[in-house]
């Protein structure tokens, strides 16, 4: 019991002092009123730059560059037109990119689903739970 009291004195008191020092406010905080125009202007600028970055990343894909070149559009011309777009046009174009298909057709999804079903049934047949495939030797 004596050991506990001595260790408490040497441990608890410095820890309590340290907690008080850490929780003390050391920095000053300032607040000011912000106008709606300042907030909307900053948000519009951030949104426009984010939309522009999304479009640039989309245009840097190899498949997109090949398709544009096949149509006779040069990359320098694309960049010049992109720089001339207004924030509203950038938002519309970025929205269209989000709505585009991911590049996988229905056939690919059907093949993947059939492969997964086949593998699950094969494993269940090997274990002996089902008897679907006659070529599988059963584990008994």
VMD Tcl script that builds the backbone (N, CA, C; Angstrom):
set m [mol new atoms 420]
animate dup $m
set s [atomselect $m all]
$s set {name element resname resid chain x y z} {
  {N N UNK 1 A 0.827 -1.181 0.000}
  {CA C UNK 1 A 0.000 0.000 0.000}
  {C C UNK 1 A 0.880 1.255 0.000}
  {N N UNK 2 A 1.982 1.176 0.686}
  {CA C UNK 2 A 2.893 2.307 0.756}
  {C C UNK 2 A 3.491 2.610 -0.623}
  {N N UNK 3 A 3.796 1.533 -1.353}
  {CA C UNK 3 A 4.347 1.696 -2.701}
  {C C UNK 3 A 3.364 2.434 -3.609}
  {N N UNK 4 A 2.087 2.112 -3.471}
  {CA C UNK 4 A 1.060 2.745 -4.288}
  {C C UNK 4 A 0.980 4.246 -4.012}
  {N N UNK 5 A 1.042 4.620 -2.743}
  {CA C UNK 5 A 0.970 6.040 -2.380}
  {C C UNK 5 A 2.190 6.803 -2.893}
  {N N UNK 6 A 3.349 6.209 -2.790}
  {CA C UNK 6 A 4.559 6.885 -3.275}
  {C C UNK 6 A 4.547 7.001 -4.799}
  {N N UNK 7 A 4.118 5.942 -5.477}
  {CA C UNK 7 A 4.077 6.007 -6.941}
  {C C UNK 7 A 3.006 6.996 -7.401}
  {N N UNK 8 A 1.940 7.126 -6.641}
  {CA C UNK 8 A 0.896 8.085 -6.974}
  {C C UNK 8 A 1.436 9.506 -6.860}
  {N N UNK 9 A 2.211 9.754 -5.858}
  {CA C UNK 9 A 2.770 11.086 -5.662}
  {C C UNK 9 A 3.721 11.429 -6.805}
  {N N UNK 10 A 4.531 10.469 -7.222}
  {CA C UNK 10 A 5.514 10.740 -8.266}
  {C C UNK 10 A 4.921 10.685 -9.678}
  {N N UNK 11 A 3.792 10.019 -9.840}
  {CA C UNK 11 A 3.193 9.894 -11.160}
  {C C UNK 11 A 1.969 10.790 -11.349}
  {N N UNK 12 A 1.082 10.815 -10.390}
  {CA C UNK 12 A -0.195 11.503 -10.561}
  {C C UNK 12 A -0.048 13.018 -10.574}
  {N N UNK 13 A 0.745 13.550 -9.710}
  {CA C UNK 13 A 0.875 15.009 -9.640}
  {C C UNK 13 A 1.502 15.572 -10.920}
  {N N UNK 14 A 2.614 15.005 -11.435}
  {CA C UNK 14 A 3.138 15.543 -12.707}
  {C C UNK 14 A 2.175 15.348 -13.880}
  {N N UNK 15 A 1.438 14.237 -13.881}
  {CA C UNK 15 A 0.480 14.039 -14.960}
  {C C UNK 15 A -0.663 15.040 -14.888}
  {N N UNK 16 A -1.128 15.370 -13.694}
  {CA C UNK 16 A -2.188 16.362 -13.541}
  {C C UNK 16 A -1.711 17.735 -14.013}
  {N N UNK 17 A -0.486 18.106 -13.662}
  {CA C UNK 17 A 0.074 19.389 -14.103}
  {C C UNK 17 A 0.213 19.406 -15.622}
  {N N UNK 18 A 0.670 18.303 -16.182}
  {CA C UNK 18 A 0.824 18.214 -17.631}
  {C C UNK 18 A -0.524 18.339 -18.343}
  {N N UNK 19 A -1.572 17.709 -17.802}
  {CA C UNK 19 A -2.899 17.822 -18.394}
  {C C UNK 19 A -3.402 19.259 -18.371}
  {N N UNK 20 A -3.161 19.953 -17.288}
  {CA C UNK 20 A -3.602 21.350 -17.203}
  {C C UNK 20 A -2.836 22.210 -18.197}
  {N N UNK 21 A -1.550 21.950 -18.382}
  {CA C UNK 21 A -0.767 22.743 -19.333}
  {C C UNK 21 A -1.199 22.478 -20.773}
  {N N UNK 22 A -1.516 21.234 -21.070}
  {CA C UNK 22 A -1.924 20.897 -22.432}
  {C C UNK 22 A -3.284 21.491 -22.759}
  {N N UNK 23 A -4.192 21.508 -21.811}
  {CA C UNK 23 A -5.540 21.991 -22.092}
  {C C UNK 23 A -5.666 23.508 -22.029}
  {N N UNK 24 A -4.630 24.204 -21.621}
  {CA C UNK 24 A -4.687 25.667 -21.546}
  {C C UNK 24 A -4.689 26.250 -22.956}
  {N N UNK 25 A -5.460 27.294 -23.180}
  {CA C UNK 25 A -5.485 27.914 -24.513}
  {C C UNK 25 A -4.230 28.751 -24.739}
  {N N UNK 26 A -3.383 28.303 -25.640}
  {CA C UNK 26 A -2.128 29.004 -25.899}
  {C C UNK 26 A -2.195 29.893 -27.128}
  {N N UNK 27 A -3.156 29.673 -28.001}
  {CA C UNK 27 A -3.253 30.491 -29.205}
  {C C UNK 27 A -4.454 31.418 -29.108}
  {N N UNK 28 A -4.378 32.502 -29.830}
  {CA C UNK 28 A -5.510 33.421 -29.864}
  {C C UNK 28 A -6.351 33.120 -31.088}
  {N N UNK 29 A -7.628 33.359 -30.959}
  {CA C UNK 29 A -8.565 33.094 -32.040}
  {C C UNK 29 A -9.229 34.404 -32.405}
  {N N UNK 30 A -9.349 34.631 -33.705}
  {CA C UNK 30 A -10.036 35.845 -34.140}
  {C C UNK 30 A -11.183 35.448 -35.066}
  {N N UNK 31 A -12.221 36.211 -35.031}
  {CA C UNK 31 A -13.379 35.944 -35.873}
  {C C UNK 31 A -13.798 37.241 -36.552}
  {N N UNK 32 A -14.305 37.109 -37.752}
  {CA C UNK 32 A -14.766 38.281 -38.490}
  {C C UNK 32 A -15.973 37.887 -39.322}
  {N N UNK 33 A -16.774 38.854 -39.661}
  {CA C UNK 33 A -17.929 38.599 -40.507}
  {C C UNK 33 A -17.474 38.421 -41.953}
  {N N UNK 34 A -18.117 37.515 -42.648}
  {CA C UNK 34 A -17.789 37.246 -44.030}
  {C C UNK 34 A -19.037 37.506 -44.859}
  {N N UNK 35 A -18.867 38.201 -45.956}
  {CA C UNK 35 A -20.019 38.485 -46.804}
  {C C UNK 35 A -20.367 37.269 -47.659}
  {N N UNK 36 A -21.586 37.246 -48.126}
  {CA C UNK 36 A -22.043 36.142 -48.971}
  {C C UNK 36 A -21.265 36.107 -50.278}
  {N N UNK 37 A -20.963 37.277 -50.820}
  {CA C UNK 37 A -20.214 37.333 -52.075}
  {C C UNK 37 A -18.829 36.701 -51.931}
  {N N UNK 38 A -18.193 36.913 -50.786}
  {CA C UNK 38 A -16.873 36.309 -50.572}
  {C C UNK 38 A -16.965 34.788 -50.522}
  {N N UNK 39 A -17.977 34.273 -49.849}
  {CA C UNK 39 A -18.127 32.821 -49.735}
  {C C UNK 39 A -18.483 32.211 -51.077}
  {N N UNK 40 A -19.453 32.801 -51.784}
  {CA C UNK 40 A -19.882 32.269 -53.073}
  {C C UNK 40 A -18.758 32.393 -54.092}
  {N N UNK 41 A -18.016 33.481 -54.062}
  {CA C UNK 41 A -16.906 33.661 -55.001}
  {C C UNK 41 A -15.818 32.627 -54.793}
  {N N UNK 42 A -15.469 32.356 -53.542}
  {CA C UNK 42 A -14.450 31.350 -53.259}
  {C C UNK 42 A -14.934 29.964 -53.639}
  {N N UNK 43 A -16.196 29.675 -53.380}
  {CA C UNK 43 A -16.751 28.362 -53.720}
  {C C UNK 43 A -16.806 28.178 -55.226}
  {N N UNK 44 A -17.209 29.218 -55.946}
  {CA C UNK 44 A -17.288 29.125 -57.401}
  {C C UNK 44 A -15.905 28.920 -58.012}
  {N N UNK 45 A -14.908 29.590 -57.480}
  {CA C UNK 45 A -13.544 29.432 -57.981}
  {C C UNK 45 A -13.036 28.025 -57.716}
  {N N UNK 46 A -13.289 27.516 -56.510}
  {CA C UNK 46 A -12.862 26.157 -56.167}
  {C C UNK 46 A -13.576 25.134 -57.043}
  {N N UNK 47 A -14.864 25.326 -57.266}
  {CA C UNK 47 A -15.637 24.396 -58.088}
  {C C UNK 47 A -15.151 24.415 -59.529}
  {N N UNK 48 A -14.898 25.599 -60.060}
  {CA C UNK 48 A -14.437 25.707 -61.443}
  {C C UNK 48 A -13.079 25.035 -61.616}
  {N N UNK 49 A -12.174 25.231 -60.669}
  {CA C UNK 49 A -10.857 24.599 -60.786}
  {C C UNK 49 A -10.950 23.086 -60.605}
  {N N UNK 50 A -11.859 22.621 -59.738}
  {CA C UNK 50 A -12.045 21.174 -59.573}
  {C C UNK 50 A -12.632 20.563 -60.838}
  {N N UNK 51 A -13.610 21.254 -61.457}
  {CA C UNK 51 A -14.188 20.762 -62.711}
  {C C UNK 51 A -13.144 20.735 -63.818}
  {N N UNK 52 A -12.319 21.779 -63.885}
  {CA C UNK 52 A -11.277 21.837 -64.908}
  {C C UNK 52 A -10.282 20.686 -64.718}
  {N N UNK 53 A -9.917 20.398 -63.464}
  {CA C UNK 53 A -8.982 19.305 -63.172}
  {C C UNK 53 A -9.589 17.955 -63.556}
  {N N UNK 54 A -10.886 17.766 -63.290}
  {CA C UNK 54 A -11.561 16.511 -63.658}
  {C C UNK 54 A -11.547 16.315 -65.171}
  {N N UNK 55 A -11.814 17.393 -65.908}
  {CA C UNK 55 A -11.842 17.306 -67.368}
  {C C UNK 55 A -10.445 17.027 -67.917}
  {N N UNK 56 A -9.441 17.680 -67.349}
  {CA C UNK 56 A -8.060 17.451 -67.792}
  {C C UNK 56 A -7.652 16.004 -67.552}
  {N N UNK 57 A -7.999 15.454 -66.382}
  {CA C UNK 57 A -7.673 14.051 -66.106}
  {C C UNK 57 A -8.384 13.121 -67.083}
  {N N UNK 58 A -9.620 13.433 -67.429}
  {CA C UNK 58 A -10.351 12.612 -68.389}
  {C C UNK 58 A -9.699 12.676 -69.762}
  {N N UNK 59 A -9.279 13.881 -70.161}
  {CA C UNK 59 A -8.681 14.051 -71.487}
  {C C UNK 59 A -7.277 13.459 -71.567}
  {N N UNK 60 A -6.630 13.208 -70.448}
  {CA C UNK 60 A -5.289 12.628 -70.454}
  {C C UNK 60 A -5.304 11.109 -70.601}
  {N N UNK 61 A -6.467 10.488 -70.557}
  {CA C UNK 61 A -6.553 9.046 -70.749}
  {C C UNK 61 A -6.180 8.707 -72.187}
  {N N UNK 62 A -5.460 7.607 -72.339}
  {CA C UNK 62 A -4.960 7.216 -73.658}
  {C C UNK 62 A -6.097 6.940 -74.641}
  {N N UNK 63 A -7.163 6.289 -74.181}
  {CA C UNK 63 A -8.278 5.976 -75.080}
  {C C UNK 63 A -8.976 7.245 -75.569}
  {N N UNK 64 A -9.085 8.235 -74.711}
  {CA C UNK 64 A -9.727 9.495 -75.100}
  {C C UNK 64 A -8.853 10.228 -76.108}
  {N N UNK 65 A -7.545 10.247 -75.861}
  {CA C UNK 65 A -6.628 10.915 -76.805}
  {C C UNK 65 A -6.668 10.240 -78.179}
  {N N UNK 66 A -6.712 8.904 -78.205}
  {CA C UNK 66 A -6.774 8.195 -79.482}
  {C C UNK 66 A -8.063 8.520 -80.227}
  {N N UNK 67 A -9.173 8.581 -79.495}
  {CA C UNK 67 A -10.461 8.880 -80.121}
  {C C UNK 67 A -10.480 10.308 -80.672}
  {N N UNK 68 A -9.930 11.254 -79.918}
  {CA C UNK 68 A -9.888 12.637 -80.400}
  {C C UNK 68 A -8.988 12.762 -81.630}
  {N N UNK 69 A -7.855 12.061 -81.622}
  {CA C UNK 69 A -6.956 12.097 -82.768}
  {C C UNK 69 A -7.613 11.455 -83.983}
  {N N UNK 70 A -8.372 10.369 -83.761}
  {CA C UNK 70 A -9.078 9.726 -84.865}
  {C C UNK 70 A -10.134 10.654 -85.464}
  {N N UNK 71 A -10.683 11.544 -84.649}
  {CA C UNK 71 A -11.681 12.502 -85.132}
  {C C UNK 71 A -11.030 13.726 -85.769}
  {N N UNK 72 A -9.705 13.824 -85.700}
  {CA C UNK 72 A -8.997 14.932 -86.318}
  {C C UNK 72 A -8.789 16.121 -85.402}
  {N N UNK 73 A -8.919 15.934 -84.107}
  {CA C UNK 73 A -8.744 17.022 -83.152}
  {C C UNK 73 A -7.366 16.870 -82.500}
  {N N UNK 74 A -6.594 17.929 -82.557}
  {CA C UNK 74 A -5.247 17.901 -81.982}
  {C C UNK 74 A -5.302 18.236 -80.489}
  {N N UNK 75 A -4.397 17.649 -79.664}
  {CA C UNK 75 A -4.400 17.919 -78.212}
  {C C UNK 75 A -4.217 19.399 -77.868}
  {N N UNK 76 A -3.426 20.123 -78.634}
  {CA C UNK 76 A -3.228 21.554 -78.357}
  {C C UNK 76 A -4.529 22.329 -78.547}
  {N N UNK 77 A -5.308 21.935 -79.547}
  {CA C UNK 77 A -6.589 22.591 -79.798}
  {C C UNK 77 A -7.574 22.310 -78.660}
  {N N UNK 78 A -7.536 21.085 -78.131}
  {CA C UNK 78 A -8.412 20.723 -77.013}
  {C C UNK 78 A -8.071 21.568 -75.788}
  {N N UNK 79 A -6.782 21.718 -75.507}
  {CA C UNK 79 A -6.355 22.505 -74.342}
  {C C UNK 79 A -6.738 23.972 -74.499}
  {N N UNK 80 A -6.637 24.508 -75.713}
  {CA C UNK 80 A -7.012 25.907 -75.952}
  {C C UNK 80 A -8.510 26.104 -75.746}
  {N N UNK 81 A -9.302 25.166 -76.227}
  {CA C UNK 81 A -10.757 25.277 -76.047}
  {C C UNK 81 A -11.151 25.101 -74.589}
  {N N UNK 82 A -10.455 24.233 -73.892}
  {CA C UNK 82 A -10.738 24.021 -72.475}
  {C C UNK 82 A -10.438 25.275 -71.661}
  {N N UNK 83 A -9.378 25.991 -72.009}
  {CA C UNK 83 A -9.034 27.225 -71.300}
  {C C UNK 83 A -10.067 28.315 -71.538}
  {N N UNK 84 A -10.779 28.250 -72.669}
  {CA C UNK 84 A -11.751 29.293 -73.006}
  {C C UNK 84 A -13.138 29.027 -72.433}
  {N N UNK 85 A -13.362 27.873 -71.796}
  {CA C UNK 85 A -14.693 27.544 -71.281}
  {C C UNK 85 A -15.033 28.372 -70.042}
  {N N UNK 86 A -16.299 28.723 -69.924}
  {CA C UNK 86 A -16.779 29.445 -68.737}
  {C C UNK 86 A -17.007 28.449 -67.603}
  {N N UNK 87 A -17.144 28.928 -66.355}
  {CA C UNK 87 A -17.408 28.009 -65.238}
  {C C UNK 87 A -18.682 27.194 -65.417}
  {N N UNK 88 A -19.734 27.780 -66.010}
  {CA C UNK 88 A -20.970 27.025 -66.254}
  {C C UNK 88 A -20.742 25.906 -67.265}
  {N N UNK 89 A -19.989 26.202 -68.321}
  {CA C UNK 89 A -19.697 25.179 -69.327}
  {C C UNK 89 A -18.820 24.077 -68.744}
  {N N UNK 90 A -17.882 24.452 -67.871}
  {CA C UNK 90 A -17.048 23.447 -67.202}
  {C C UNK 90 A -17.894 22.529 -66.332}
  {N N UNK 91 A -18.869 23.103 -65.623}
  {CA C UNK 91 A -19.737 22.298 -64.760}
  {C C UNK 91 A -20.577 21.335 -65.593}
  {N N UNK 92 A -21.094 21.801 -66.733}
  {CA C UNK 92 A -21.881 20.924 -67.601}
  {C C UNK 92 A -21.033 19.782 -68.152}
  {N N UNK 93 A -19.833 20.084 -68.592}
  {CA C UNK 93 A -18.949 19.064 -69.156}
  {C C UNK 93 A -18.515 18.060 -68.094}
  {N N UNK 94 A -18.203 18.537 -66.886}
  {CA C UNK 94 A -17.817 17.633 -65.794}
  {C C UNK 94 A -18.994 16.741 -65.407}
  {N N UNK 95 A -20.202 17.266 -65.446}
  {CA C UNK 95 A -21.388 16.463 -65.161}
  {C C UNK 95 A -21.603 15.373 -66.199}
  {N N UNK 96 A -21.311 15.688 -67.447}
  {CA C UNK 96 A -21.442 14.682 -68.505}
  {C C UNK 96 A -20.402 13.578 -68.342}
  {N N UNK 97 A -19.222 13.930 -67.879}
  {CA C UNK 97 A -18.183 12.914 -67.651}
  {C C UNK 97 A -18.637 11.949 -66.560}
  {N N UNK 98 A -19.277 12.470 -65.516}
  {CA C UNK 98 A -19.758 11.608 -64.434}
  {C C UNK 98 A -20.868 10.671 -64.908}
  {N N UNK 99 A -21.654 11.083 -65.891}
  {CA C UNK 99 A -22.770 10.277 -66.357}
  {C C UNK 99 A -22.367 9.240 -67.396}
  {N N UNK 100 A -21.149 9.333 -67.909}
  {CA C UNK 100 A -20.716 8.409 -68.952}
  {C C UNK 100 A -20.521 7.009 -68.372}
  {N N UNK 101 A -20.691 5.975 -69.190}
  {CA C UNK 101 A -20.485 4.609 -68.699}
  {C C UNK 101 A -19.022 4.385 -68.349}
  {N N UNK 102 A -18.808 3.420 -67.467}
  {CA C UNK 102 A -17.459 3.178 -66.963}
  {C C UNK 102 A -16.594 2.402 -67.945}
  {N N UNK 103 A -17.133 1.960 -69.056}
  {CA C UNK 103 A -16.338 1.293 -70.051}
  {C C UNK 103 A -16.552 -0.210 -70.090}
  {N N UNK 104 A -17.420 -0.730 -69.295}
  {CA C UNK 104 A -17.687 -2.160 -69.300}
  {C C UNK 104 A -19.113 -2.363 -69.785}
  {N N UNK 105 A -19.269 -3.217 -70.766}
  {CA C UNK 105 A -20.585 -3.482 -71.300}
  {C C UNK 105 A -21.297 -4.552 -70.497}
  {N N UNK 106 A -22.508 -4.858 -70.919}
  {CA C UNK 106 A -23.314 -5.861 -70.229}
  {C C UNK 106 A -22.736 -7.256 -70.414}
  {N N UNK 107 A -22.091 -7.495 -71.537}
  {CA C UNK 107 A -21.519 -8.823 -71.788}
  {C C UNK 107 A -20.431 -9.141 -70.774}
  {N N UNK 108 A -19.591 -8.173 -70.472}
  {CA C UNK 108 A -18.530 -8.398 -69.487}
  {C C UNK 108 A -19.097 -8.704 -68.110}
  {N N UNK 109 A -20.144 -8.001 -67.717}
  {CA C UNK 109 A -20.762 -8.243 -66.412}
  {C C UNK 109 A -21.395 -9.626 -66.356}
  {N N UNK 110 A -22.018 -10.049 -67.462}
  {CA C UNK 110 A -22.640 -11.376 -67.503}
  {C C UNK 110 A -21.588 -12.472 -67.418}
  {N N UNK 111 A -20.472 -12.289 -68.127}
  {CA C UNK 111 A -19.395 -13.284 -68.090}
  {C C UNK 111 A -18.811 -13.392 -66.689}
  {N N UNK 112 A -18.577 -12.273 -66.041}
  {CA C UNK 112 A -18.029 -12.294 -64.681}
  {C C UNK 112 A -19.000 -12.958 -63.715}
  {N N UNK 113 A -20.286 -12.640 -63.820}
  {CA C UNK 113 A -21.282 -13.247 -62.934}
  {C C UNK 113 A -21.359 -14.759 -63.158}
  {N N UNK 114 A -21.330 -15.206 -64.427}
  {CA C UNK 114 A -21.374 -16.635 -64.720}
  {C C UNK 114 A -20.136 -17.349 -64.186}
  {N N UNK 115 A -18.984 -16.711 -64.292}
  {CA C UNK 115 A -17.744 -17.299 -63.774}
  {C C UNK 115 A -17.790 -17.443 -62.257}
  {N N UNK 116 A -18.302 -16.448 -61.583}
  {CA C UNK 116 A -18.411 -16.511 -60.118}
  {C C UNK 116 A -19.377 -17.617 -59.706}
  {N N UNK 117 A -20.508 -17.707 -60.386}
  {CA C UNK 117 A -21.487 -18.762 -60.061}
  {C C UNK 117 A -20.879 -20.140 -60.300}
  {N N UNK 118 A -20.162 -20.300 -61.421}
  {CA C UNK 118 A -19.522 -21.576 -61.720}
  {C C UNK 118 A -18.520 -21.964 -60.631}
  {N N UNK 119 A -17.692 -21.008 -60.219}
  {CA C UNK 119 A -16.688 -21.303 -59.190}
  {C C UNK 119 A -17.328 -21.669 -57.856}
  {N N UNK 120 A -18.387 -20.964 -57.479}
  {CA C UNK 120 A -19.068 -21.277 -56.218}
  {C C UNK 120 A -19.660 -22.681 -56.272}
  {N N UNK 121 A -20.333 -23.018 -57.382}
  {CA C UNK 121 A -20.916 -24.350 -57.513}
  {C C UNK 121 A -19.843 -25.434 -57.556}
  {N N UNK 122 A -18.720 -25.149 -58.202}
  {CA C UNK 122 A -17.620 -26.107 -58.262}
  {C C UNK 122 A -17.055 -26.383 -56.877}
  {N N UNK 123 A -16.848 -25.340 -56.101}
  {CA C UNK 123 A -16.321 -25.511 -54.739}
  {C C UNK 123 A -17.319 -26.290 -53.884}
  {N N UNK 124 A -18.601 -25.955 -53.988}
  {CA C UNK 124 A -19.621 -26.682 -53.229}
  {C C UNK 124 A -19.700 -28.145 -53.669}
  {N N UNK 125 A -19.475 -28.409 -54.942}
  {CA C UNK 125 A -19.496 -29.775 -55.451}
  {C C UNK 125 A -18.276 -30.559 -54.966}
  {N N UNK 126 A -17.112 -29.924 -54.921}
  {CA C UNK 126 A -15.904 -30.590 -54.432}
  {C C UNK 126 A -16.043 -30.935 -52.954}
  {N N UNK 127 A -16.597 -30.025 -52.182}
  {CA C UNK 127 A -16.772 -30.249 -50.748}
  {C C UNK 127 A -17.816 -31.327 -50.494}
  {N N UNK 128 A -18.760 -31.500 -51.410}
  {CA C UNK 128 A -19.768 -32.529 -51.263}
  {C C UNK 128 A -21.126 -32.021 -50.844}
  {N N UNK 129 A -21.311 -30.715 -50.845}
  {CA C UNK 129 A -22.591 -30.142 -50.448}
  {C C UNK 129 A -23.611 -30.281 -51.572}
  {N N UNK 130 A -23.175 -30.111 -52.820}
  {CA C UNK 130 A -24.070 -30.241 -53.962}
  {C C UNK 130 A -23.581 -31.357 -54.880}
  {N N UNK 131 A -24.400 -31.695 -55.861}
  {CA C UNK 131 A -24.024 -32.689 -56.872}
  {C C UNK 131 A -24.443 -32.139 -58.227}
  {N N UNK 132 A -23.735 -31.098 -58.696}
  {CA C UNK 132 A -24.096 -30.407 -59.924}
  {C C UNK 132 A -23.282 -30.930 -61.105}
  {N N UNK 133 A -21.979 -31.086 -60.927}
  {CA C UNK 133 A -21.094 -31.473 -62.019}
  {C C UNK 133 A -20.723 -32.952 -61.899}
  {N N UNK 134 A -20.948 -33.743 -62.961}
  {CA C UNK 134 A -20.624 -35.171 -62.874}
  {C C UNK 134 A -19.127 -35.451 -62.952}
  {N N UNK 135 A -18.333 -34.505 -63.447}
  {CA C UNK 135 A -16.897 -34.734 -63.600}
  {C C UNK 135 A -16.108 -34.496 -62.318}
  {N N UNK 136 A -16.749 -34.013 -61.280}
  {CA C UNK 136 A -16.071 -33.728 -59.996}
  {C C UNK 136 A -16.084 -34.971 -59.125}
  {N N UNK 137 A -14.880 -35.364 -58.655}
  {CA C UNK 137 A -14.790 -36.503 -57.736}
  {C C UNK 137 A -15.121 -35.978 -56.338}
  {N N UNK 138 A -15.994 -36.667 -55.674}
  {CA C UNK 138 A -16.489 -36.221 -54.375}
  {C C UNK 138 A -15.510 -36.578 -53.269}
  {N N UNK 139 A -15.371 -35.707 -52.320}
  {CA C UNK 139 A -14.599 -35.937 -51.090}
  {C C UNK 139 A -15.547 -36.495 -50.056}
  {N N UNK 140 A -15.334 -37.713 -49.589}
  {CA C UNK 140 A -16.249 -38.277 -48.583}
  {C C UNK 140 A -15.458 -38.865 -47.453}
}
mol reanalyze $m
mol bondsrecalc $m
mol representation Tube
mol addrep $m
